[in-house]
Amino acid sequence: MTKISNNSIGWIDGTWGSTEKLSIPICDRGLTLGDGLFETILIYKGVPKLLTSHLNRMQKGASILKMNAPPSEEYLHPLIAEGISRSSLENKNGVLRLNWSRGNNLSRGIDLSKTIISQLQHRFWLEISSGEPSFECLSSIISQDERRNPYSKLNHCKTFDYSQSVKARLEANLAGFDEALLLSHSGEICCSTTANLLVHRQNKWLTPRSQSGCLLGVMRQQGINSGKVKEARIDNIPEEGDEWLLINSLGCHPIHTLNQYSLNIFPDPKSFWLSLIDANCSY
């Protein structure tokens, strides 16, 4: 949904280069098992926005997964600045992705004994692309194939494993829609495949409860911390007058059609999104 250039650069093990040429070992647990975390960060006018919030989430995710702590903000600042310079993104817009893998698998299978954990060498790499935030209207279905588990602690982690999202997005695309919303096992709406849901209802902004199993997005939390957005149970049938948005760090998309329902379109998603990007909140 976000317009991203194919000309991307990356950094790994002290080396900069094209993301098409840089590589990781095929035994990396992030590659073979999805055993790792990532964050996607907006570069807006040359500045990585909400970097601290993204890094806080990555650190919390690493703690939940019993991984080593990812690189600190102090370590990353000069590296990111160099990447922005190498990409000629000073005063321009782009996308930064930070990756943190548990490293090479030292034995076959998924086991992590204390001995193996002590020997693992975690792996970090980053990617930077030019790109523009996106605000176009979308159509969406509610996935019939996939549901989120509200009890899983993985809902607090942005992991490499996006198989469920890929499957739900494919389901939507094959049905002629742009996006899919995912229900919880309890039947309430959680989020979309790559964004959080906001509902403008009776002059209030609502978002699915954290108990629904939604990924706890940084922009969602910006809205909550600013006082503009409240958590609520969101059912799968819109109410009259509803305006539904999908929001993440790279854009904000009104939903004009949900299954067979036509929705009112929120008129200025960009200004609303920018108000949260620049809100003086901490995650």
LOMI-262383 format. One record per residue (C-alpha): x, y, z. Coordinates in pm, 1 decimal, m for minus. Example, Ala and Ser with C-alpha at 12.3 -4.5 7.8 and 13.67 -1.06 7.14 Angstrom:
BEGIN
+----------+----------+----------+
:       px :       py :       pz :
+----------+----------+----------+
:   1230.0 :   m450.0 :    780.0 :
:   1367.0 :   m106.0 :    714.0 :
+----------+----------+----------+
END
This chain:
BEGIN
+----------+----------+----------+
:       px :       py :       pz :
+----------+----------+----------+
:      0.0 :      0.0 :      0.0 :
:    297.0 :    231.9 :     59.7 :
:    495.8 :    344.3 :   m243.8 :
:    851.0 :    218.0 :   m189.2 :
:   1144.2 :    239.7 :   m426.8 :
:   1305.8 :    m78.9 :   m552.1 :
:   1645.5 :     85.7 :   m499.8 :
:   1718.9 :    m11.7 :   m138.2 :
:   2041.7 :    m27.1 :     58.0 :
:   2122.1 :   m232.0 :    363.1 :
:   2379.5 :   m279.3 :    635.0 :
:   2497.8 :   m600.8 :    795.7 :
:   2819.6 :   m694.2 :    976.6 :
:   2974.3 :   m353.4 :    910.2 :
:   2906.6 :   m359.8 :    534.3 :
:   2677.3 :   m135.7 :    330.4 :
:   2539.0 :   m249.7 :     m3.4 :
:   2235.9 :   m317.9 :   m219.8 :
:   1974.3 :   m527.9 :    m44.0 :
:   1976.7 :   m750.7 :   m353.1 :
:   2341.3 :   m838.3 :   m294.4 :
:   2378.4 :   m847.1 :     84.5 :
:   2300.6 :  m1185.2 :    238.8 :
:   2252.0 :  m1382.3 :    559.1 :
:   2340.0 :  m1752.7 :    609.9 :
:   2066.6 :  m1993.9 :    508.1 :
:   2088.1 :  m2147.9 :    856.8 :
:   1976.4 :  m1821.4 :   1021.3 :
:   1680.6 :  m1894.6 :   1251.5 :
:   1508.0 :  m1579.4 :   1132.6 :
:   1507.7 :  m1719.6 :    779.7 :
:   1429.7 :  m2084.3 :    855.8 :
:   1197.0 :  m2044.2 :   1155.3 :
:   1080.6 :  m1681.9 :   1154.0 :
:   1264.3 :  m1656.3 :   1486.8 :
:   1323.1 :  m1285.1 :   1505.7 :
:   1178.4 :   m936.6 :   1525.7 :
:   1158.5 :   m636.5 :   1298.3 :
:   1038.2 :   m278.4 :   1303.4 :
:    932.2 :    m64.0 :   1008.1 :
:    997.1 :    304.8 :   1067.4 :
:    895.7 :    609.1 :    869.3 :
:   1167.8 :    845.8 :    755.0 :
:    985.8 :   1177.3 :    719.0 :
:   1176.4 :   1471.2 :    575.7 :
:   1500.4 :   1293.2 :    662.0 :
:   1403.9 :   1210.6 :   1021.5 :
:   1322.3 :    859.0 :   1153.0 :
:    991.6 :    916.7 :   1330.0 :
:    899.2 :    755.4 :   1662.9 :
:   1227.4 :    564.4 :   1666.6 :
:   1228.3 :    533.1 :   2045.0 :
:    877.7 :    385.5 :   2044.5 :
:    970.8 :    129.2 :   1782.0 :
:   1287.3 :     30.9 :   1964.8 :
:   1097.7 :     m0.6 :   2292.8 :
:    857.9 :   m244.2 :   2126.6 :
:   1145.5 :   m441.7 :   1978.8 :
:   1313.2 :   m461.7 :   2320.1 :
:    988.8 :   m581.1 :   2482.9 :
:    944.7 :   m838.6 :   2208.7 :
:   1300.3 :   m964.7 :   2256.4 :
:   1233.0 :  m1003.4 :   2627.6 :
:    912.7 :  m1202.7 :   2560.5 :
:   1096.0 :  m1429.7 :   2314.9 :
:   1391.2 :  m1470.4 :   2556.0 :
:   1625.4 :  m1316.6 :   2300.2 :
:   1922.4 :  m1095.3 :   2371.8 :
:   1849.7 :   m723.4 :   2376.8 :
:   1865.8 :   m564.8 :   2029.5 :
:   2107.6 :   m279.4 :   1953.4 :
:   2051.1 :     33.5 :   2160.7 :
:   1924.0 :    363.6 :   2028.8 :
:   2264.6 :    519.6 :   2101.7 :
:   2432.0 :    257.6 :   1882.7 :
:   2176.9 :    293.4 :   1602.5 :
:   2162.2 :    672.6 :   1572.9 :
:   2489.9 :    719.6 :   1381.3 :
:   2426.4 :    407.6 :   1171.4 :
:   2080.7 :    525.8 :   1068.5 :
:   2213.7 :    875.4 :    997.8 :
:   2477.9 :    725.8 :    769.5 :
:   2214.3 :    518.6 :    590.8 :
:   1994.4 :    823.1 :    535.8 :
:   2294.9 :   1007.3 :    393.1 :
:   2393.7 :    717.3 :    167.3 :
:   2034.0 :    698.9 :     42.7 :
:   2021.8 :   1075.5 :    m21.8 :
:   1713.2 :   1100.9 :    197.3 :
:   1804.7 :   1418.6 :    381.4 :
:   1481.0 :   1621.5 :    381.3 :
:   1307.9 :   1338.6 :    190.8 :
:   1077.7 :   1051.7 :    282.1 :
:   1162.6 :    686.2 :    309.8 :
:   1132.5 :    361.8 :    501.2 :
:   1372.2 :    211.1 :    753.7 :
:   1348.5 :   m154.9 :    854.7 :
:   1540.6 :   m289.6 :   1154.5 :
:   1586.4 :   m668.2 :   1184.8 :
:   1692.5 :   m873.4 :   1488.0 :
:   1737.4 :  m1249.6 :   1446.2 :
:   1834.7 :  m1511.0 :   1703.9 :
:   2118.7 :  m1603.3 :   1466.7 :
:   2240.0 :  m1926.4 :   1312.0 :
:   2070.7 :  m2247.7 :   1420.4 :
:   2327.8 :  m2467.6 :   1593.6 :
:   2125.1 :  m2789.8 :   1574.9 :
:   1846.3 :  m2931.5 :   1365.5 :
:   1495.7 :  m2844.1 :   1483.7 :
:   1360.7 :  m2568.5 :   1703.8 :
:   1504.0 :  m2666.1 :   2043.5 :
:   1681.6 :  m2401.8 :   2249.1 :
:   1867.8 :  m2569.2 :   2531.8 :
:   2060.4 :  m2357.9 :   2782.2 :
:   2381.9 :  m2464.6 :   2612.4 :
:   2257.9 :  m2359.4 :   2269.1 :
:   2122.5 :  m2028.8 :   2402.1 :
:   2461.2 :  m1944.3 :   2551.8 :
:   2630.3 :  m2006.5 :   2214.5 :
:   2388.8 :  m1824.0 :   1984.8 :
:   2514.4 :  m1509.1 :   1813.2 :
:   2220.6 :  m1282.4 :   1741.4 :
:   2222.3 :  m1101.9 :   1408.1 :
:   2120.8 :   m743.9 :   1326.1 :
:   2071.8 :   m581.6 :    988.6 :
:   1886.3 :   m281.0 :    852.8 :
:   1735.2 :   m173.5 :    523.3 :
:   1656.8 :    175.0 :    391.6 :
:   1443.3 :    268.3 :     90.2 :
:   1300.7 :    588.8 :    m44.5 :
:    922.0 :    590.6 :    m26.7 :
:    612.7 :    798.8 :     29.3 :
:    336.9 :    758.0 :    288.8 :
:      9.5 :    636.4 :    142.5 :
:   m346.0 :    750.0 :    209.5 :
:   m566.7 :    599.3 :    m62.3 :
:   m905.7 :    447.6 :     13.0 :
:   m926.7 :     68.7 :     31.7 :
:  m1182.4 :   m206.5 :     12.9 :
:  m1167.1 :   m484.8 :    269.7 :
:  m1318.3 :   m817.8 :    356.0 :
:  m1326.5 :   m990.4 :    691.2 :
:  m1112.6 :  m1299.4 :    655.0 :
:  m1300.8 :  m1627.4 :    671.5 :
:   m980.9 :  m1834.5 :    677.6 :
:   m770.6 :  m1674.4 :    951.1 :
:   m830.9 :  m1567.2 :   1311.9 :
:   m598.9 :  m1424.1 :   1574.3 :
:   m534.4 :  m1588.0 :   1908.2 :
:   m611.2 :  m1331.2 :   2180.7 :
:   m418.7 :  m1531.1 :   2441.0 :
:    m84.5 :  m1548.4 :   2260.5 :
:    200.0 :  m1333.6 :   2391.2 :
:    319.8 :  m1311.7 :   2031.4 :
:     60.2 :  m1035.8 :   1986.6 :
:    310.0 :   m814.3 :   2170.5 :
:    590.1 :   m899.8 :   1924.8 :
:    640.0 :   m789.5 :   1565.1 :
:    799.4 :  m1112.2 :   1445.6 :
:    935.0 :  m1217.8 :   1107.7 :
:    651.8 :  m1469.7 :   1071.5 :
:    383.4 :  m1296.4 :    864.5 :
:    238.0 :  m1615.0 :    714.1 :
:   m108.8 :  m1549.5 :    856.9 :
:   m113.2 :  m1196.8 :    716.2 :
:      9.4 :  m1315.4 :    376.7 :
:   m263.5 :  m1580.3 :    367.8 :
:   m539.1 :  m1334.5 :    466.0 :
:   m420.3 :  m1068.2 :    217.7 :
:   m417.0 :  m1329.8 :    m59.0 :
:   m769.3 :  m1431.2 :     36.4 :
:   m878.7 :  m1068.4 :      0.8 :
:   m697.4 :  m1009.7 :   m328.2 :
:   m840.3 :  m1323.7 :   m486.6 :
:  m1188.4 :  m1202.7 :   m386.5 :
:  m1125.5 :   m866.1 :   m552.6 :
:  m1056.0 :   m664.5 :   m235.8 :
:   m748.6 :   m469.5 :   m126.7 :
:   m722.0 :   m584.6 :    233.1 :
:   m850.2 :   m824.5 :    497.7 :
:   m950.8 :   m764.5 :    858.2 :
:   m888.1 :  m1043.0 :   1107.5 :
:  m1127.1 :  m1154.8 :   1378.5 :
:  m1030.9 :  m1284.3 :   1719.9 :
:  m1133.7 :  m1632.4 :   1826.2 :
:  m1394.3 :  m1447.9 :   2035.1 :
:  m1546.7 :  m1295.9 :   1719.9 :
:  m1440.5 :   m932.8 :   1761.3 :
:  m1227.2 :   m752.4 :   1504.1 :
:   m854.4 :   m726.9 :   1584.7 :
:   m663.9 :   m555.1 :   1306.0 :
:   m579.6 :   m589.9 :    939.0 :
:   m291.1 :   m784.2 :    789.3 :
:    m43.1 :   m497.4 :    832.7 :
:   m222.8 :   m217.8 :   1016.5 :
:   m436.7 :   m133.9 :   1316.1 :
:   m801.7 :    m40.1 :   1286.4 :
:   m948.3 :    290.4 :   1401.1 :
:  m1322.8 :    356.0 :   1394.7 :
:  m1463.3 :    709.7 :   1397.7 :
:  m1803.8 :    662.5 :   1560.7 :
:  m2027.4 :    935.5 :   1704.9 :
:  m1735.4 :   1181.7 :   1715.6 :
:  m1512.7 :    936.4 :   1904.1 :
:  m1211.1 :    737.7 :   1785.3 :
:  m1218.0 :    371.6 :   1883.9 :
:   m969.0 :     90.8 :   1830.5 :
:   m997.9 :   m282.3 :   1904.9 :
:   m903.8 :   m380.7 :   2258.8 :
:   m558.4 :   m518.3 :   2328.6 :
:   m743.0 :   m827.8 :   2458.5 :
:   m871.3 :   m886.9 :   2104.4 :
:   m532.9 :  m1017.1 :   1993.9 :
:   m437.6 :   m720.9 :   1776.0 :
:    m72.8 :   m633.8 :   1722.2 :
:      0.2 :   m340.0 :   1951.6 :
:    102.2 :    m92.2 :   1685.4 :
:    308.8 :    218.1 :   1754.4 :
:     63.5 :    452.5 :   1580.1 :
:   m227.2 :    291.4 :   1762.8 :
:    m48.3 :    357.7 :   2090.0 :
:     23.7 :    716.7 :   1985.0 :
:   m349.6 :    768.5 :   1949.3 :
:   m423.9 :    612.7 :   2286.8 :
:   m149.1 :    806.1 :   2466.9 :
:   m264.9 :   1132.9 :   2310.6 :
:   m615.0 :   1077.9 :   2447.8 :
:   m769.1 :   1083.7 :   2098.9 :
:   m833.3 :    709.1 :   2077.8 :
:  m1003.9 :    469.2 :   2319.8 :
:  m1003.7 :     89.9 :   2322.3 :
:  m1339.1 :    m81.6 :   2263.7 :
:  m1483.6 :   m405.2 :   2136.7 :
:  m1540.0 :   m365.9 :   1762.9 :
:  m1783.2 :   m608.1 :   1603.7 :
:  m1780.0 :   m707.1 :   1238.9 :
:  m2090.8 :   m510.8 :   1136.5 :
:  m2037.1 :   m134.0 :   1101.8 :
:  m2276.5 :    111.0 :   1265.3 :
:  m2451.8 :    382.4 :   1067.6 :
:  m2221.7 :    680.4 :   1010.6 :
:  m1901.1 :    488.6 :   1089.0 :
:  m1571.5 :    591.9 :    930.0 :
:  m1306.5 :    316.7 :    943.4 :
:   m933.1 :    370.5 :    901.3 :
:   m632.7 :    140.8 :    878.5 :
:   m326.4 :    302.7 :   1029.3 :
:     41.1 :    218.3 :   1063.0 :
:    373.3 :    398.8 :   1054.0 :
:    368.7 :    429.0 :    676.0 :
:     19.1 :    558.4 :    611.0 :
:   m348.3 :    587.0 :    690.8 :
:   m618.4 :    434.8 :    469.5 :
:   m993.3 :    493.7 :    483.0 :
:  m1201.1 :    183.0 :    415.4 :
:  m1477.2 :    257.5 :    166.3 :
:  m1619.3 :    m96.0 :    145.8 :
:  m1627.7 :   m374.0 :    406.6 :
:  m1767.2 :   m695.6 :    266.3 :
:  m2109.4 :   m587.1 :    136.5 :
:  m2122.3 :   m263.9 :    339.2 :
:  m2042.4 :     82.1 :    203.2 :
:  m1876.7 :    303.3 :    464.0 :
:  m1851.0 :    677.0 :    500.8 :
:  m1502.5 :    794.0 :    404.0 :
:  m1299.5 :    992.7 :    654.8 :
:  m1211.3 :   1310.7 :    460.8 :
:   m853.8 :   1389.4 :    570.5 :
:   m657.1 :   1082.0 :    678.4 :
:   m321.0 :   1248.2 :    613.0 :
:   m374.4 :   1533.3 :    859.8 :
:   m503.2 :   1294.3 :   1124.9 :
:   m206.3 :   1061.5 :   1071.9 :
:     40.7 :   1349.9 :   1088.7 :
:   m118.0 :   1469.4 :   1414.2 :
:    m32.9 :   1131.2 :   1568.2 :
:    314.1 :   1114.3 :   1414.1 :
:    397.9 :   1446.5 :   1577.0 :
:    203.1 :   1392.8 :   1900.9 :
:    420.0 :   1438.4 :   2208.4 :
:    362.1 :   1086.1 :   2340.1 :
:    585.5 :    804.1 :   2453.3 :
:    515.9 :    435.5 :   2390.1 :
+----------+----------+----------+
END
